[in-house]
Amino acid sequence: MIDQVAEKVVRRVILGFLLGGLLLLSYAVLHMFIVPVAWAVILAFATWPAYRRLRASMRRYPTLSALLMTLLLSAAFVLPGLWMGMLLRTEVGVAIAAVTAQIKEGSLVLPDFVRSLPWIGDGLQALIEDLTRDPEALRTRMTEWVSQGSDQLVALIGDVGRNAAKLGFALITVFFLYRDGERLLAQVVAVLRRFLGERVDAYLAAVGGMTKAVVWGLIATAIGQGIVAGLGYWWAGVSAPVLMGAVTAMIAMIPFGTPFAWGSIGVWLLVSGNTVEGIGLLLWGALVVSWVDNLVRPLVISSATRIPFLLVMFGVLGGLAAFGLVGLFLGPVVLAVLMAVWREWLEESQFGRLAPPR
């Protein structure tokens, strides 16, 4: 009897070591694809209702419907990116030419209230005077800035290439998720139920609800911020307000990132002498655009998932810091599962306390 128990223990230990080694080897092979697969799962889940309608109209061709949906999703990413790239290529050149001309002419003048700011005003004014006083120094500094910008551009191109590769792997994975997603989900649920029992349904419901809320909360809030910021750019007389609104919407995907868009434009308006427009844009951004970013998005997500506002904000920011851009979704999802476990334990504890003694 003792020998049989010992033999079972040895077998389980060996099996555990083999399984652990297999998981480590699998991670070594697949770790570079974890982020694209995570993006693919998020995209497939967020667009599944649209794909379901498309598949219903093409019941006999599941592979073709999955391919068509993947192509539509690819176009939704690639075409706006190309459009913005072409516009930025023109607008950035115009902006650089305008800045260079104003610096050379010495027409950059700080408003009086900016010059009177303690610690900041004197330094900014001295920098502008230094740039406009000596053309040779200006040319030298411009050369240094161009050199530094070239190095950063090379790094950016590399990042864009890696991100494009990740997007390609994600879209390939999305195609197979569309085609075989239901069967794969059933297998995952079966395996999880073997370890966690029926409670896995509540966990999966929490993951699904939070993912949907985060995706649509981010997209809707970013679009709203882009529109509101674009109205401010149009009022302030900024060139290409539609383009700048689109750029602001993209930056709005990052929590608390929108002030870098409207703030830099507002400061530039102040420095270039458009005091009223600069102050108006800064006030518009602080009182309206940032209010949408910092309040509406977490409120939308928390109201849709019954998770506290503060926890959602921590999940978004902490996920971004821990996992990068995909952490915007993974962070709140992890906390949603934690909240589901917490509520389940509370319910079991209350049930056990209220249950009559036998």
Number of C-alpha atoms within 10 A of each C-alpha: 6 7 8 9 10 11 12 12 12 12 12 12 12 12 12 12 12 12 12 12 12 12 12 13 12 11 13 10 10 11 11 11 13 13 19 22 21 17 22 24 19 21 19 25 19 18 15 16 11 11 19 15 11 16 21 12 11 14 11 10 12 16 17 15 23 23 18 16 23 21 14 12 17 15 12 11 12 13 11 12 12 11 12 14 12 11 14 17 11 10 16 11 11 13 13 10 12 11 15 14 13 14 20 16 11 14 14 21 17 20 16 10 9 16 17 12 12 9 9 11 17 13 13 16 18 12 12 17 15 13 20 19 15 11 13 11 13 17 13 11 13 14 12 12 12 12 12 11 12 12 12 12 12 11 12 12 12 12 12 12 12 12 13 13 13 20 20 14 17 23 22 17 20 27 23 17 22 25 18 14 17 11 10 13 12 11 12 11 16 14 12 16 14 10 10 13 12 12 14 17 14 14 19 16 14 21 21 19 17 26 25 21 24 27 17 15 20 23 17 16 22 25 18 18 28 26 20 19 29 25 17 24 27 16 13 20 14 16 13 14 20 17 18 25 25 20 18 25 25 17 19 27 21 17 20 13 15 26 20 13 18 27 17 13 19 28 17 16 22 22 20 18 15 18 20 13 20 25 16 16 27 23 16 20 24 16 11 15 25 21 14 19 23 15 13 14 25 27 18 18 26 22 13 15 20 12 19 14 17 11 16 24 22 15 22 24 18 17 22 19 13 13 14 14 16 17 21 26 25 26 23 28 25 17 21 27 19 14 18 20 17 12 12 15 12 12 12 12 12 11 11 11 10 9 9 7 6 3
